[in-house]
Amino acid sequence: MCLSFFGGVECLSTHWPGTFSKKNNPIPEAFTNYFEENLPSSEGYKIYFDHGIETLDAIHLLIQKEIDQVMLLIENPVSNYVT
């Protein structure tokens, strides 16, 4: 079902914080820098991120917003990027 609907799928579970806190944590910035330097435009494919909002996942929202800004800066068409 999934492959016939999407044509192909690659899935990755992100854990932007890398740990349990953002304070004094270099991991979120490393993810952001990597995306800025290496992720191509999503032209020709779609990118979707989801995240939780409770318990450990609560800090994902703040970092996801930073990733969203990066995704828009590297010219990802809004129709190809959803978070």
PLY file of the C-alpha trace (Angstrom):
ply
format ascii 1.0
element vertex 83
property float x
property float y
property float z
element edge 82
property int vertex1
property int vertex2
end_header
0.00 0.00 0.00
2.63 2.54 1.05
4.89 2.05 -1.98
2.02 2.14 -4.45
0.72 5.37 -2.88
4.03 7.22 -2.52
6.05 5.47 -5.21
8.85 4.90 -2.72
9.54 5.78 0.86
12.60 6.32 3.00
11.98 6.75 6.71
14.24 8.12 9.39
13.49 8.72 13.02
14.95 12.04 14.08
15.97 12.83 17.61
17.18 16.40 17.15
18.24 16.90 20.78
20.43 13.79 20.83
19.96 13.78 24.59
17.46 14.98 27.21
18.18 18.71 27.22
19.00 21.49 24.78
21.03 23.44 27.33
24.79 23.31 26.58
24.06 20.67 23.96
26.02 20.83 20.66
23.94 18.17 18.89
20.99 20.31 17.68
23.36 22.87 16.18
25.34 20.08 14.50
22.13 18.80 12.86
21.20 22.31 11.73
24.67 22.95 10.29
24.68 19.60 8.51
21.32 20.31 6.88
22.45 23.80 5.82
25.59 22.40 4.19
24.40 19.08 2.75
20.67 18.80 2.17
19.61 19.48 -1.41
16.39 21.14 -2.44
13.40 18.83 -2.24
12.49 19.49 -5.85
11.41 16.15 -7.26
10.66 14.55 -3.92
8.83 15.30 -0.68
10.12 15.65 2.87
7.89 15.22 5.91
8.83 15.57 9.57
6.60 14.91 12.51
7.35 15.25 16.20
5.79 14.71 19.57
4.89 17.44 22.02
4.98 15.63 25.37
7.67 14.22 27.69
11.04 13.84 25.96
9.54 14.87 22.62
8.52 18.27 23.98
11.95 19.75 23.22
11.73 18.51 19.62
9.32 21.31 18.70
11.86 24.06 19.37
14.54 22.34 17.35
12.11 21.35 14.60
11.30 25.04 14.12
15.02 25.68 13.55
15.17 22.84 11.02
12.06 24.24 9.32
13.85 27.55 8.80
16.83 25.76 7.26
14.56 23.78 4.96
12.95 26.97 3.68
16.33 28.69 3.25
17.61 25.95 0.95
14.75 26.59 -1.46
12.49 23.69 -0.62
9.16 24.36 -2.28
6.48 24.65 0.40
4.46 21.99 -1.43
7.36 19.53 -1.04
8.09 20.13 2.63
5.73 19.53 5.54
6.36 19.49 9.24
0 1
1 2
2 3
3 4
4 5
5 6
6 7
7 8
8 9
9 10
10 11
11 12
12 13
13 14
14 15
15 16
16 17
17 18
18 19
19 20
20 21
21 22
22 23
23 24
24 25
25 26
26 27
27 28
28 29
29 30
30 31
31 32
32 33
33 34
34 35
35 36
36 37
37 38
38 39
39 40
40 41
41 42
42 43
43 44
44 45
45 46
46 47
47 48
48 49
49 50
50 51
51 52
52 53
53 54
54 55
55 56
56 57
57 58
58 59
59 60
60 61
61 62
62 63
63 64
64 65
65 66
66 67
67 68
68 69
69 70
70 71
71 72
72 73
73 74
74 75
75 76
76 77
77 78
78 79
79 80
80 81
81 82
